[in-house]
């Protein structure tokens, strides 16, 4: 294993970015938004575009928490606010939609499907390492998702446990601390270069896997590793091969 | 299912006391203490008595945290202090023992074996419910234990996440909150009546299973349910039967 550390490899746990890296959020959100719009009789809104808007608002909302502009709030709470903003962006007044239906649609983030290689890759990796998410998702979101999709996590510590969003250093450091491991004993697996950069700054090991369809057919970002990450693999099954799991 | 609640049963998650209910701490600690004493050439100390002493100090130390006499400290930290006290109690000066060896012995709590019915019972229960520990153990203790013993938890939130020890109400309530569930959607499984009483005070459902050998052959406590708990089962396999899992 190619590594930037001079010490021998001693990784005991693998933590995974989830939204984009383990599950395909865009298709899953678009599918559920599409059913919702159909039930409402809305025909002028593209569900995949709506998913992109809703997701972009995630970045803005977590930025506000990271910068201290607002106190920590669970991702379910941020997503619910952003859902209303996403409706406004397509000229639909959310106050005209039943609040309980919006609450239900907000749980779409709990019901996302894994990429085709995720379950088999994670199952193999679990035989050799502690595996868990390191995600912006709150614990119940990650847990509901795992139960529905069969993601075989050993441990689920959502961002509501550490009360901070990646790539803030505490997100990585405090999670390693809960595992009772030094950062260099933990490897972050992500399809996002900025997330890996955050992990490396904290002393964690890093693995990049590309998810070139995460943002749909015209994706331009994160198509390739932008730094010499410790491991580069084509997907989670290839990662299991490369880590001897 | 016999229940004290007027609403229909809506349990979504089962949380388990671990030390005593899922794993046999006394035999496991005695076995590891025995090897340690043998290596040190100590012959006058009974390892099972030593395990009992070490465990009793747990109650005192967590009482001090619950009452606010000292700030929260992880169970690994309390156990390490108590290990020294347990040596003093048998007239062995812990400062004469290598500190690294004591650190290693302290991890005995991470290496406890399940009762014979635990894995099969939990595996069946997991097919129908979210399952996880609700223990005084810190996350890394519970996680290491689960990986070693094959306990198939869906989620592991140690007492270091909520920073409080049972039976303080926050231990139950905050864990339910992380799961995104109301207390009446969560059932505590324990071999200890006082733990179940704590859970019921918070609105959780309760299941008692006896572990009459937890404290060795002369156990006098928790041999039977002391209240009308929602479910009473003989072990975790019987619990799976009774909950239709």
Interface residues (C-beta under 8 A of the other chain):
Chain A: X76 X130 X138 X139 X140 X141 X143 X144 X146 X147 X153 X154 X155 X156 X157 X158 X160 X161 X178 X179 X180 X181
Chain B: X76 X130 X138 X139 X140 X141 X143 X144 X146 X147 X153 X154 X155 X156 X157 X158 X160 X161 X178 X179 X180 X181
